[in-house]
Amino acid sequence: MKRTVFLILPIIVATFFLSGCSLPGGVVPTKISMANATFIKTEDGGTSWNPKMKIDEKKTLAGVDVLSVAIDPFDSSIVYIGTMANGLFVSKNAGESWTQVPFADKAYGLIFDQNNQNIMYGSGVLNDRGKIYKRLAEDQEWKEVYTEPSDGTIISSLAISKFNSQILYAGTSEGVIIKTIDGGQTWVNLKTDPNFKGPITSIGFDAANENHVFFAVFQVGVLETKNAGVTIENITEKVDTIGQTSSVYSLVADPYLGGVVYVGTGGGIFRRNGSDGWSSMNIIESSKAFPIRSIAVNPKNSKEIMYSSAKAVYKSVDSGARWSTFQLDTSKEISVIKYDVMDPIKMYAGLRSF
């Protein structure tokens, strides 16, 4: 099933948005500041952050809610952001300016094929229907490769295997997990516990084993498969016997170390040590009072970890033994942090209202 996406609604939305008119949940002031920041960047490893929201001399991205960020693995000057109500934007100069891309009005998942920079996948909502799209070349139309059967359900997460880019997993807001092994041409449903339901907000591949995948179920727990989805196990109690993982907000697999996974909760961060053992990380205690909504690991140095909590960013360069803190004078909170794979001293963060 491959269909060209005719994006009439988003184009209409873009007309109002880019003209400087207000949209629900998003206004477009001309002044750029950290106070109204929705997308920020650091070029010094996190010591300082600056807003990157310019569309042109009169219009900005201030007011949007950022849901997803994807950086071209072959050309890191190309950055995409997906938003809650204003569709998809691309920057081809590392965030200095942005252009809207015809896409669905909500853009929840964005991923590049790490073996082919032309291929990209995105999940979105068009006319209230959750869908997955595939792009075969820069500036080309997006093709629909999956649709939900009825309105209301969102494709809330996407992940692609670095070993075989034909393999993708997707999760829905209703707790359904689907998989393709042919680049989106066909999909299969993976069986999960019907009593363990919630939005699948994050999917992480084990860096050393494509068959080993983890799933974060929002404010419910963590799922794991060791056999490419043949069976899926609820491992919430393994992650934390105290029960904090019932408030899961984020999950990230270490991009370099096999078997290492981080889970952000409403009460801290839990780390899988490479086997089946999990432990609570010794993060700054005051940050545990707020949800850990985003975690990132340096793709070239697994000892460097970053996470966000409320209006602050935390960074460790020694696997979490010590932390530096950075204040964010923003009205919104970070929803996603992404390292520039080619130059990890540079990082991007998308913000949204919660």
N, C-alpha and C positions, 0 to 999 in steps of 0.2 A: 504494500500500500504506500504509494508515493504521490503526493498531490502538491502542486504549487500553492503557496500561501498567498491569497489575495487580501492584502491588509488594508481594506478600505477604512475600517474604524480607526486603527492607529494613525493613519494619515490625517484623518480629521482631527484627532486628538493633537497631533503634532502641529497643525495649523494654529490652534488656540495656544498651545504651550509655548511655541517658539515666537509667537507674536508678543509675548509678554503678558498675556491675559492669565487670570488665575484658573486653576483647576482644583477639584476637590483634593485637599491634602497637599497642594503644591502651588506656591506662588513663585514669581520670577523677578526678584529685585535686581537692580543693576549693580549694587554694591556687594563685593565678595569679602566675607570675613569669617573668622573661626566661629563666631556666634551662630551664623546660619549655615555652617559647613555641612555638606552632605557627602563629600568625597575629599579625602585628604591624602597627602603623600609625604614621606620622609626620604631624604637623600643622604642622611647621616646616621643610619642605623637606629633611628627612633628618638634621637635627642631632641629634634625639632620637627614639627608637623605643620604643613601649610595646605590651605584649601586649594583644590584644583577643580573649578566648576565653570569655567568660561565657555560659552557657546560662541558669542561674538561680542562686539563692543557694548551691546545693550542687553544681552540675555545671558542668564546663568542657569545652573542646575539647582540653585538654592530652592528648597521646598520639597524636592523629591525624596523618596525613601528608597535607599539602595538595598536590594536583596541579594545580588550576586555580582562577582567580579571574575573576569577571566583575562589572563595575560598571554599573548602569543608566545609560545615556547621557542620560536625561531626568531622573532623580532619583538623584543619587549617594549618597543615604543608603541606597539598596538595594544590597546587596553579596551575591554568592553565592560560596561556595567548594565545590569538589569535592574529595573525599578518596580515599585509596587503598583503604580498606576500610570506611568508615563513611558512604558515600553523599554526599548533598548537604545543605548548610546555607545559610540565608539570614539576613541581618541587615537590618532596616528602620530602623535608627538608627545607620548608619555604623560598625558593628562593636561597638557597646556591648553588644549581646546577640544570641544566635543561636537559631534554631529549625531543627530538622531537617525536610527536605522529602522526601516519598515519591519515591524515585528508585532507580536501580540502585545496587548496593553499591560500585561503583567509578565515579568521575566524572572522566574524563580531559579532556574538552573542554567549555568553556562559552562561548557567545557570544550577545550580544544583537543583534537586528535594529536597526541604528542609525536606521532610519526609522519603526519601530513598537515602542515599548517593551514592548508586550504579548507580542511574539513573541521567543522565546528557543530556542536549540538546545543540546543537550548530548549528549556521547557517554559511554557507560558500559558496564559489564559486568554482565549479569544472568544468574545461573545459568551462569556461565562463557562466555556468548555475547556478543560485542561487538555493540553496537547504537548507533543514533543516534536521538535523540528530539527532538520539537518541542513547545513549549508556546505556546498561542495567547492566554493571558491570565494575569495574576498570580493565583496560588493555584489555577489549574486543573490538571487532570491532564496528564501528558506523553503525547504520542502517538508510537508507534514509527513511524519513517519509513525505517529501513534496519536490516537485520540481516546479520551474517556467516553463512555457510552451516554453520559448524561451530564447536565450542568451541576456545578457546585464543587466537584472534586478537583483538587490541584495536584499537578506533578511537582511535588515539593523538593525533590532532590534528584541529582544525576551524578553518575560516576563512570569513568572509563578506565579500562585496564591499560597499564603502560606496557604490558607484555604482548597483548593482542588487542589492538584498537577496534576490532570488530565486536568486542565484548563490552557491554554497558549494562549497568543496573539503574533502575529508577524506582523511586518511592513516592507514594501518594499521601495526600492529607488524610486518607481513610485507613492508612496502615498497610496498604497493598504494596508488595514488592514484585516488580517485573524485570525481565532480563532479555537481552538480545545477544546472539552470537554471530549475527551477520550484518552488523552496522545499522540496525534499525529496520531491516526489511520485515522481520518477523519477531514476535515477542512471546514469552511464556510467563505464566504466573507461578511464583514461588510460594509454597505453602508455609504459613506461619500460624502460630497459636491464635485462634479466633478470640480468645479471652485477653490477648495482649495487643491492644489496638491503640493507635495514635499516629499523628503525622510523622512520616519518616523524613527527618530534617537534614540528616548527614549520612553519607556512605563513604567508608574508607577501605581501600585495598591494602592488604599487607604488602609492604614493599618488596618482600622476598617470595611471595606466593600468590599468584592471581586467583587461586581457588579459595583463599582465605579472606573473607570480607566481613566488615562490621557495619552495623546500622544503628543510628541513634533514633530512638522513638521519643518524640518531644514530651517531656515531663512524665514519661512512663518508664523508660529503661533502655537497655542495650541488647541487641540481637547479634548473633555471630553464626557464620557458616564456614566450615572448613573443607567443604566439598563442592564448591561452586554453586551452592543453592539447593543441592539435593535435599539436605536437611538444614533447618535453621533452629538455633537454640537460643533460649532466653538466658543470658548470662548476667543479668542485673545483680543477682546476689553475689556472684563471683567478683564483680567489679568493686562492690562495697557492701560489706555485711551490715553496716550501720543503717543503710537505707537512703543515703543522699542521692543515689542515682535514680530514684523515682522522680527527681526533678532535673532530668537531663536537658541541656540546652545546646550542646555542641559536641562534635566528635571529629578528631583529625588523626589520621595515621601518619606516623613518621615517614617522610618520603625516601629515606635512605636506610634506616635500620629495620630489619625484618622483625615482625611481631610486636613492634612498639606502637601503642595507640594512646591517645589522650582523650579523656571525656570531661567536658566542662559541665558543671551542675549548679544548682542553687546553693551549694555549700562547699565549693572547692573544685579541684581538678584531680582526677584519678588517672594513673599511668599503668599501662600494661608493660611488663618488663621484658618481653620477648618470649616468654613461655606463657603458661596460663595464669601466672601470678599477677595480681594487681595491688597497687598501693596508693595511698593518698599523698599527693605532693605537698611539700612544705611551702605553700605560697603565702603571701602576705595575709595575715589573719583578717584585717579589716576588709580586704577584697572579697572574702567569703560571704559577706553580708549581702552581696548582690549576685545576680546570675552571671556566670562565665559564658558569655554569648559567642565569643570568638577566640580561637587558638590558632597559632601558626608556628611551624617549625622551619628553620632555615634549611633550604633544600641542599645546601652544600656543607652544612655543619649542624648535626643533630643535637649538639649541646646547646644551641641557641634556640630559645623558645620565647614566644610572645603570647600574651593573652590580654583581653580587655575586661574591665569590670566597672560598671557605671561610667563615670567621666574620667577614667584613667587607663593608661596602658602600662603593662609590666613586661620587663624583658630580663631573661637570664642567659648568661653565656657559659654557665657551668652546670647544665642539666637540671636547673631548679634549686641549686643550693643557695644562691643569692639572687636578689632581684633589684633592678633599677626601675624607677617609676617616672611616668611622664603624665603631666596634667593635660587634660583636654578642655578648653574653654568653649564647649559646644553645647547647643541645646538638645542635640540628639545623641544617641549612643552608637558605638561601633557594632555593626552586624557581621562584618567579615573583614579579615586581614589577609592580604596576599603578599608574598615575597616576589620580587623580580628574580626569576630563576637564573637569569644571565648575570645579574649584579645584585646579590642579596642585601647589600647595604641600603638598597632602595626598597621601600614597601608602600603598599597602598592600603587604604581602609575605607570601606563604605559605611555610611551611617544611616540610621532610620529612627523613627519614633516607635517606642514600644508601649 
